Amino acid sequence: MRAILATSVILSALLSTASATWSFGGCQSPNTKSSFDIDQYLGSWYEAARDSKIIFEYGECTQARYDMKTDSVVKVRNSLVNPTTGNIDSVEGSATCKDNGRCKVGFFLFRNGDYRVVDTDYTNYAVVYGCSPYFFGLFKNENVWILSRAKNIDPTVLSNAETIITTELPEYALSNLHYTDHSASCIYKTY
């Protein structure tokens, strides 16, 4: 019993200082896009908002490009402007998706991460949720994104996406979101 208590105290201390949105409990189970159509989802997306604590996303002017690699694998290319250097940093990976909007995305040697398309209209916005459970489901690391086809998302579309988050992910606080800069000074990778 003392070992479990000690482990809980240590994990609590680590989680309180970790650079990610960690919380107690299991992952949420939002509805995902029924009859998800990967062909309509392909193409360029701009990050309108992301969880502010995602440690591997640190810049602005963030974009994603999705293209079919094979019949069942999607090529994923993400890029952003590094705030320290002013240069574009990019990464390439791959994803597999089911027709219910549940995907697995992997980069380099990292395992396939959870990527759930909670909702999209394919032409304006997408709300994406990812979650990794840890320590037998006692803790979780949640990630949320709002993607837009336009560099600067329409305020009405953004408000709709935020409503979807509060409805489908009731434990997630909108105050955790970072709204990505896509000002005129942004530079983008050409794919």
Secondary structure as GFF3:
##gff-version 3
##sequence-region A 1 191
A	DSSP	alpha_helix	2	17	.	.	.	ID=ss1
A	DSSP	beta_strand	22	24	.	.	.	ID=ss2
A	DSSP	alpha_helix	38	41	.	.	.	ID=ss3
A	DSSP	beta_strand	43	51	.	.	.	ID=ss4
A	DSSP	beta_strand	60	68	.	.	.	ID=ss5
A	DSSP	beta_strand	74	81	.	.	.	ID=ss6
A	DSSP	beta_strand	88	97	.	.	.	ID=ss7
A	DSSP	beta_strand	102	107	.	.	.	ID=ss8
A	DSSP	beta_strand	113	120	.	.	.	ID=ss9
A	DSSP	beta_strand	125	134	.	.	.	ID=ss10
A	DSSP	beta_strand	139	148	.	.	.	ID=ss11
A	DSSP	alpha_helix	155	168	.	.	.	ID=ss12
A	DSSP	three_ten_helix	174	176	.	.	.	ID=ss13
A	DSSP	beta_strand	177	179	.	.	.	ID=ss14
###
